[in-house]
Amino acid sequence: MKPLWIVIAIDTALVALLAAASARRVRARWVSTALSCQAILLWCAAMAAPFVWMLFLSMKSPSEARSPDSGLLPRALREGDLAGLWRQTRGNYIDAWNAPGEGLTFTRYFAVSLGTGVAATAGALATSILAAYAFAWMPFVGRRVLFWLMVATMMVPFQALLIPDYLILAQLGWLDTYAALVVPWTASVFSIFLLRQFFAQIPEDLWHAARIDGAGRMRFLLHVVLPLSKPALTTAGLFCFLGNWNSLMWPLIVTTSPRMRTLMVGLQTFNDAAGTNFHLLAAASTLAIAPTAVLFFLFQRFFTEDLARSGMTG
């Protein structure tokens, strides 16, 4: 992890230099800005270090991956052998992709995780939109009490509901089926809370204008509220998809056949089968993380958009 220590040493030296100059009031703003940048850089380095280590580990040979003195960078990369590095990396990822056995590859695990993740996210958004719209725009008796009672259910640990949920699915005959992997994820209290808070910020004047034009509740939702709520919808969708994608305990409990395993369950099975082949474990973990990283970078701009910039202009 030498590169990380080098970054920390440089940042520490920068702090010392700027602390000496902080006595001058003229440079006070620059010192504050530099210290903030230094703290952000250290935080980013600490967060990125495990992923960088995993990526380089997936490029190493079996003997090099097991050696505690191999260093961070693969030997082929240190020696400038790019062709050898490509052959080793390509072989590691191909072996990891075909490692699960039982006539299956990671293609099946990816397909199950992607299919159930998309279906669960679509269902969660549909139910969350309707519930959030009712809590934000449709007055009824006990609305506030029901809303906060629903939010209070977020305090219940997921593990406390495992046995009741499992018994319900068993009585319905849904064990080891796609329904067990999708239906329980189609209700998200967090998404309802997030969308309700966003919907409540929409000016009431828009509702009065829509009523003058003859719009009803559903038309106002579809043509006014949802177009203005793209940032919140994107955020809620990403959280739902990532929660389903990264789930391990629930799919492990409700599925038994290898063909119904999700990616995380398949990754655990691969871990048991691979033993000490850390380079293959790193390659498989990189493949599992890649889709979520791509989704984040594609939709990160929606995290910072607000109502004023997304819908109230023009």
C-alpha positions as CSV (number, residue, x, y, z in Angstrom):
1,M,0.0,0.0,0.0
2,K,3.0,2.3,-0.6
3,P,1.1,4.8,-2.9
4,L,-1.5,5.4,-0.1
5,W,1.3,6.2,2.4
6,I,2.9,8.5,-0.1
7,V,-0.3,10.4,-0.5
8,I,-0.7,10.7,3.3
9,A,2.9,11.9,3.7
10,I,2.5,14.5,1.0
11,D,-0.8,15.7,2.6
12,T,0.8,15.9,6.0
13,A,3.7,18.0,4.7
14,L,1.1,20.2,3.0
15,V,-0.7,20.7,6.2
16,A,2.5,21.6,8.0
17,L,3.4,24.2,5.4
18,L,0.0,25.7,5.4
19,A,-0.2,25.8,9.2
20,A,3.0,27.9,9.2
21,A,1.4,30.4,6.8
22,S,-1.9,30.5,8.6
23,A,-0.7,33.3,10.8
24,R,-1.1,35.7,8.0
25,R,-4.7,36.9,7.7
26,V,-4.3,37.4,3.9
27,R,-3.9,33.7,3.4
28,A,-6.5,32.5,5.9
29,R,-9.1,31.7,3.1
30,W,-6.5,29.8,1.1
31,V,-5.4,27.8,4.2
32,S,-9.0,26.9,5.0
33,T,-9.6,25.8,1.4
34,A,-6.4,23.8,1.2
35,L,-7.1,22.0,4.5
36,S,-10.6,21.1,3.3
37,C,-9.1,19.7,0.0
38,Q,-6.5,17.8,2.0
39,A,-9.2,16.2,4.2
40,I,-11.3,15.3,1.2
41,L,-8.2,13.8,-0.5
42,L,-7.4,11.7,2.5
43,W,-11.0,10.5,2.7
44,C,-11.0,9.6,-1.0
45,A,-7.7,7.7,-0.7
46,A,-9.0,5.7,2.3
47,M,-12.2,4.8,0.5
48,A,-10.5,3.9,-2.8
49,A,-7.6,1.9,-1.3
50,P,-9.5,-1.5,-0.9
51,F,-10.9,-1.3,-4.4
52,V,-7.5,-0.5,-5.9
53,W,-6.0,-3.3,-3.9
54,M,-8.7,-5.7,-5.2
55,L,-8.2,-4.6,-8.8
56,F,-4.4,-5.2,-8.7
57,L,-4.8,-8.5,-6.9
58,S,-7.0,-9.7,-9.7
59,M,-4.1,-9.2,-12.1
60,K,-1.6,-11.3,-10.2
61,S,-0.6,-15.0,-10.6
62,P,-1.6,-17.5,-8.0
63,S,1.8,-17.7,-6.3
64,E,2.2,-13.9,-6.3
65,A,-1.3,-13.4,-4.9
66,R,-0.5,-15.8,-2.0
67,S,2.8,-14.1,-1.2
68,P,2.7,-11.5,1.6
69,D,5.7,-9.7,0.1
70,S,4.4,-9.3,-3.4
71,G,3.5,-5.6,-2.9
72,L,0.6,-3.7,-4.4
73,L,1.4,-3.8,-8.1
74,P,1.6,-7.0,-10.1
75,R,5.2,-8.1,-10.9
76,A,4.4,-7.9,-14.7
77,L,3.4,-4.3,-14.3
78,R,6.5,-3.4,-12.3
79,E,8.7,-5.0,-14.9
80,G,6.8,-3.3,-17.8
81,D,5.6,-6.6,-19.3
82,L,2.2,-5.3,-20.5
83,A,1.6,-8.4,-22.7
84,G,2.2,-10.7,-19.8
85,L,0.0,-8.6,-17.6
86,W,-2.8,-8.8,-20.1
87,R,-2.5,-12.6,-20.5
88,Q,-2.5,-13.1,-16.7
89,T,-5.4,-10.7,-16.1
90,R,-7.5,-12.1,-19.0
91,G,-6.9,-15.7,-17.7
92,N,-7.9,-14.8,-14.2
93,Y,-11.2,-13.2,-15.2
94,I,-12.0,-16.1,-17.5
95,D,-11.3,-18.6,-14.8
96,A,-13.3,-16.7,-12.3
97,W,-16.2,-16.5,-14.7
98,N,-16.2,-20.2,-15.2
99,A,-15.4,-21.2,-11.7
100,P,-18.8,-21.8,-10.1
101,G,-19.2,-25.3,-11.6
102,E,-22.4,-27.4,-11.5
103,G,-22.8,-26.6,-15.2
104,L,-23.2,-22.9,-14.3
105,T,-21.1,-19.8,-14.9
106,F,-21.4,-16.2,-13.6
107,T,-23.6,-15.5,-16.6
108,R,-26.5,-17.2,-14.8
109,Y,-25.8,-15.4,-11.6
110,F,-25.7,-12.0,-13.4
111,A,-28.9,-12.8,-15.2
112,V,-30.8,-13.7,-12.0
113,S,-29.5,-10.7,-10.1
114,L,-30.1,-8.3,-13.0
115,G,-33.6,-9.6,-13.7
116,T,-34.8,-9.7,-10.1
117,G,-33.1,-6.3,-9.4
118,V,-34.9,-4.5,-12.3
119,A,-38.2,-6.1,-11.5
120,A,-38.0,-5.3,-7.8
121,T,-36.9,-1.7,-8.5
122,A,-39.8,-1.2,-10.9
123,G,-42.3,-2.6,-8.4
124,A,-40.8,-0.5,-5.5
125,L,-40.9,2.7,-7.5
126,A,-44.6,2.0,-8.5
127,T,-45.7,1.4,-5.0
128,S,-43.6,4.2,-3.5
129,I,-44.8,6.8,-6.0
130,L,-48.5,6.1,-5.2
131,A,-48.0,6.0,-1.5
132,A,-45.8,9.1,-1.4
133,Y,-48.3,11.0,-3.6
134,A,-51.1,10.1,-1.3
135,F,-49.2,11.1,1.8
136,A,-48.0,14.4,0.2
137,W,-51.1,15.6,-1.8
138,M,-54.2,13.7,-0.8
139,P,-55.6,14.8,2.6
140,F,-57.3,12.1,4.7
141,V,-58.0,11.4,8.3
142,G,-54.9,10.2,10.2
143,R,-52.5,10.9,7.3
144,R,-49.7,12.3,9.4
145,V,-50.0,9.5,12.1
146,L,-50.0,6.8,9.5
147,F,-47.0,8.3,7.7
148,W,-44.9,8.4,10.9
149,L,-46.0,4.9,11.9
150,M,-44.8,3.7,8.6
151,V,-41.5,5.5,9.0
152,A,-41.1,4.0,12.4
153,T,-41.0,0.5,10.8
154,M,-37.6,1.4,9.5
155,M,-36.4,0.9,13.1
156,V,-37.3,-2.8,13.1
157,P,-34.1,-4.9,12.2
158,F,-34.3,-6.9,9.0
159,Q,-33.2,-10.0,10.9
160,A,-36.3,-9.8,13.2
161,L,-38.6,-10.3,10.1
162,L,-36.7,-13.1,8.5
163,I,-38.7,-16.0,10.1
164,P,-42.1,-14.4,9.6
165,D,-41.4,-13.5,6.0
166,Y,-40.0,-17.0,5.4
167,L,-43.1,-18.7,6.8
168,I,-45.4,-16.5,4.7
169,L,-43.5,-17.4,1.5
170,A,-43.5,-21.1,2.5
171,Q,-47.3,-21.0,2.9
172,L,-47.6,-19.3,-0.5
173,G,-45.4,-21.9,-2.1
174,W,-42.9,-19.2,-3.3
175,L,-39.7,-20.7,-1.9
176,D,-37.0,-21.1,-4.5
177,T,-38.9,-19.0,-7.1
178,Y,-38.4,-15.6,-8.7
179,A,-41.4,-14.3,-6.7
180,A,-39.4,-14.8,-3.4
181,L,-36.6,-12.7,-4.8
182,V,-38.8,-9.9,-6.2
183,V,-42.1,-9.5,-4.3
184,P,-40.6,-8.7,-0.8
185,W,-38.5,-5.9,-2.3
186,T,-41.5,-4.2,-4.0
187,A,-42.3,-2.2,-0.9
188,S,-39.7,0.3,0.3
189,V,-40.4,2.6,3.3
190,F,-37.3,4.6,2.6
191,S,-38.3,5.3,-1.0
192,I,-41.8,6.3,0.2
193,F,-40.3,8.7,2.7
194,L,-37.8,10.2,0.2
195,L,-40.4,10.7,-2.5
196,R,-43.0,12.1,-0.1
197,Q,-40.6,14.7,1.2
198,F,-39.8,15.7,-2.4
199,F,-43.4,15.7,-3.6
200,A,-44.3,18.0,-0.6
201,Q,-41.9,20.7,-1.9
202,I,-43.8,21.1,-5.2
203,P,-45.8,24.4,-5.1
204,E,-49.5,24.0,-4.5
205,D,-50.1,26.6,-7.2
206,L,-49.3,24.0,-9.8
207,W,-52.1,21.8,-8.5
208,H,-54.6,24.7,-8.7
209,A,-53.4,25.5,-12.3
210,A,-53.8,21.8,-13.3
211,R,-57.3,21.7,-11.9
212,I,-58.2,24.8,-13.9
213,D,-57.0,22.9,-17.0
214,G,-59.2,20.0,-16.1
215,A,-56.6,17.6,-14.7
216,G,-57.4,15.1,-12.0
217,R,-55.2,13.5,-9.4
218,M,-53.7,10.9,-11.6
219,R,-53.0,13.2,-14.5
220,F,-51.4,15.7,-12.2
221,L,-49.2,13.0,-10.8
222,L,-48.1,11.7,-14.3
223,H,-47.7,15.0,-16.1
224,V,-46.6,17.4,-13.4
225,V,-45.3,15.7,-10.2
226,L,-43.2,12.9,-11.8
227,P,-41.4,15.1,-14.4
228,L,-40.4,17.5,-11.6
229,S,-39.2,14.6,-9.5
230,K,-36.6,13.0,-11.7
231,P,-33.7,13.5,-9.2
232,A,-35.7,11.9,-6.4
233,L,-37.0,9.0,-8.6
234,T,-33.4,8.3,-9.8
235,T,-32.1,8.3,-6.2
236,A,-34.8,6.0,-4.9
237,G,-34.4,3.7,-7.9
238,L,-30.7,3.4,-7.4
239,F,-31.1,2.6,-3.7
240,C,-33.7,0.0,-4.4
241,F,-31.6,-1.7,-7.1
242,L,-28.3,-1.6,-5.1
243,G,-30.1,-3.0,-2.0
244,N,-31.4,-5.9,-4.1
245,W,-28.2,-6.4,-6.0
246,N,-26.1,-6.6,-2.8
247,S,-28.5,-8.7,-0.8
248,L,-27.0,-12.0,0.5
249,M,-28.9,-13.2,3.5
250,W,-32.4,-13.2,1.9
251,P,-31.6,-15.0,-1.3
252,L,-29.5,-17.5,0.6
253,I,-32.5,-18.3,2.8
254,V,-35.3,-18.5,0.3
255,T,-33.4,-20.3,-2.6
256,T,-32.0,-23.8,-2.6
257,S,-31.2,-24.7,-6.3
258,P,-28.0,-23.4,-7.9
259,R,-29.9,-21.9,-10.8
260,M,-31.8,-19.5,-8.5
261,R,-28.7,-18.1,-6.9
262,T,-28.1,-14.4,-7.1
263,L,-24.7,-13.0,-7.8
264,M,-23.8,-12.5,-4.1
265,V,-24.8,-16.0,-3.2
266,G,-22.8,-17.3,-6.1
267,L,-19.8,-15.3,-5.0
268,Q,-20.0,-16.9,-1.6
269,T,-20.2,-20.3,-3.2
270,F,-17.2,-19.4,-5.4
271,N,-15.3,-18.4,-2.2
272,D,-15.9,-21.8,-0.7
273,A,-14.9,-23.6,-3.9
274,A,-11.8,-21.4,-4.7
275,G,-10.2,-21.8,-1.3
276,T,-7.0,-19.8,-1.2
277,N,-7.2,-18.6,-4.9
278,F,-7.3,-15.0,-3.8
279,H,-6.7,-13.7,-7.4
280,L,-9.8,-15.4,-8.6
281,L,-11.8,-14.1,-5.7
282,A,-10.6,-10.6,-6.4
283,A,-11.5,-11.0,-10.1
284,A,-15.0,-12.2,-9.3
285,S,-15.5,-9.4,-6.8
286,T,-14.5,-6.9,-9.4
287,L,-17.0,-8.3,-11.8
288,A,-19.7,-8.0,-9.2
289,I,-18.9,-4.4,-8.3
290,A,-18.5,-3.2,-11.9
291,P,-22.3,-2.8,-12.8
292,T,-23.1,-0.8,-9.7
293,A,-20.1,1.5,-10.2
294,V,-21.2,2.2,-13.8
295,L,-24.7,3.0,-12.6
296,F,-23.4,5.4,-10.0
297,F,-21.3,7.3,-12.4
298,L,-24.1,7.5,-15.0
299,F,-26.7,8.9,-12.6
300,Q,-24.6,10.8,-10.0
301,R,-25.6,14.1,-11.4
302,F,-29.2,13.5,-10.2
303,F,-28.0,13.4,-6.6
304,T,-27.3,17.1,-6.6
305,E,-30.3,18.4,-8.6
306,D,-33.1,20.2,-6.7
307,L,-36.6,21.1,-7.5
308,A,-35.8,24.7,-8.5
309,R,-33.3,23.7,-11.2
310,S,-35.1,20.6,-12.4
311,G,-38.6,21.8,-12.9
312,M,-39.4,25.4,-12.0
313,T,-37.4,27.0,-14.8
314,G,-39.0,27.9,-18.1
